Amino acid sequence: MDDDDDKKPDEKQELFKLEGVEIFATGVHNGIKFDKRDLQDMIAAAKKIDFSPVIKQGHGFFEDGLPALGYIDNLRIKGRKLVADFIDMPKVVYDAIRTRRFDRVSAEIFFNFKRGGELYRRVLKAVALLGVEIPAVANLKPLNKLFSYNSESTDTVVYAFQVNMEDQNVGDETNDIDVSQVMARLSELEKSNQALKAEIEKRDEKISLFSRQLNETARRNAEMEVERKLEHFSLPAIRDHLKALLLFSRENVTEVQFAENGKEETVSVGTVIEKMMGQLDKMGRSLFSTQSKSTDEPGNYDDPSEEVDAQVLKYCAEHKLSPTRDYARAMEAVFELDPELKERYASVQN
């Protein structure tokens, strides 16, 4: 039999576990109120449903085919918090948590989820590991607090050696110790220590690269999500401003008091911006609808801006363009056809 036949298959990768992770809590998060029943429903669903919640990197929106970074196990309630164990994590993920590349988490929850003919009121879909992002749920214990030792000292390895003098004659004569052997042993230990330090530095470089890649992916995902939300926004002139505000609100999660219809609630700044965006979108669509009805009616305009809007909407209707997506393009075409209108519009804008 060949030597290769005696070799075992590739050894299983060492997997790691982290117990007692606080992943969610009751309260108002992103404008939605969660109570203890919601936590209980997630625990009950986890025992019945045919898949395990995964551990993932951030809140990405294009995740098909990405590997799970681990799994969620043993859901339970402690006080007002939902607690779980992280299991089956590869070493690179565990090390990233231990060295605080990831220190916060954010739960993803299905509402009224249908599966196998059953309806589940609340289901825990996944728990996202956050690096630069700030979670919507406040006062969850940071992941680094689950380690009971100082992570800066865990890579230190202490070498020791012992000179056996039991067989040496103790008396007036000088004891002969082979100093060259002791020095050689010290040299070996020093080389081993240097090699270990080099290996630790390589590992930290890999973790740092991994962290940068995760952060860049999270940034791209956030931009794509914001652009998707603004794709059909009815006021093209302020899309870039809203995009900047939405991206800023994702990086700076702050809760504020927000009043609507006589009711006050604590919500994130991002939620306030999205509510404002919804109101502006409705106003814009209403304005375009009103103006589009009057584009075929002759008349004089006191404001060149109103005339430009009317001509742009008319151009869009005649050329089967979308007022929301092609407004700027239609405006350029109108100005080419009517330079005098362009000059009057420019004089008002300045």
C-alpha positions, 0 to 999 in steps of 0.5 A: 500500500502506498504511503499516500493511502495511509494518510488521513483525509484533510483534517477538519478545520478547527471550529470555535464557539462563543457563549452568552452573546446578547443579540437583541433586546426589547424596546423601540428599534428603527421605529418598531416596538419589540416586546418579550413576546417577540423574543419568545416567538423567535425562540419557539420558531428556532425549535421548529423551523428547518434551518439554523440562523447564520452568523454573517458579515454586516447587513449586505443585500447581495448575499447569494452564495456567500458562506456562513461565518458560523451559526446561532444556537441555544436561544434564551431570554435573560431579562429584556435581552435575547441571548445566544451561543455562536457555534461552528466559527472558523478561526479567522472569524473567532480571531477577528472577534477576539481582537475587536475587528468585530465587536457588535452585532445586529439581528435580522428578523423575519415578520410573519414568515411562511415556511412548509405550510406554517406561519411564524410570527417572528423568526430570527434569520441571521446575526450580522457581525458589525465592524465600523457600523453601529447597531440600532439596538443599544446597550448590548454587551460588546463581544470582547466582554465575553473573553475573560482574559487580556487578548494582548497577552494571549500570544505570549509564549514563555520558554523555560529550561532546567539544568539537572545537577543531581549527579554533580559532586557538591564539595570543595571542587568546582562543579563543571556545567556545560555552558556551551549546551546551555547557550545553544539551548537558549539560541534555539529558544530565541529562534523559536520565539522569533519565528512565533512572533513572525507568524503572529505578525502574518496572522495580524496582517491577514486579519487586518486585510480581512477587516478592510475587505469586510468594511469595503464590502459593507460600504459598497452594499450601503451605497447600493441600498441607498441608490436603490431607495432613491432610484424612483425618487420624484425630485432628481435635483435633491437625490445626491443630497439625500444620498449623502444624508442617508449614508451619513445616518448609517455611519452615525446612528443617533436616536432622536425624539420624533413627533408625528400625528401628535405621537412622540417616539424615539427613532434613529436619524435614518428613520427620520430622513426616510420619513422626510424623503417619503413626504418629499416624494409624494409632494414631487409626484403630486406637483408633476401630476398637476403640471402635466395636466396643464402642459398642453394648455397655452398660457403665460408663466410669471416664473420661468421655472414653472415654464421649464417644468411644464416644457420638460414634462411635455417633452417627456410625455411626447418622447415617452420618457420618465419624469423621475429618471429622465428629468435632467436629460429632458431639460437639456433637450428643452433648452436646446430647442428654446435658448431664450427660455434657458437664458430666462431660467438661468437669470432667475436661478442666479 
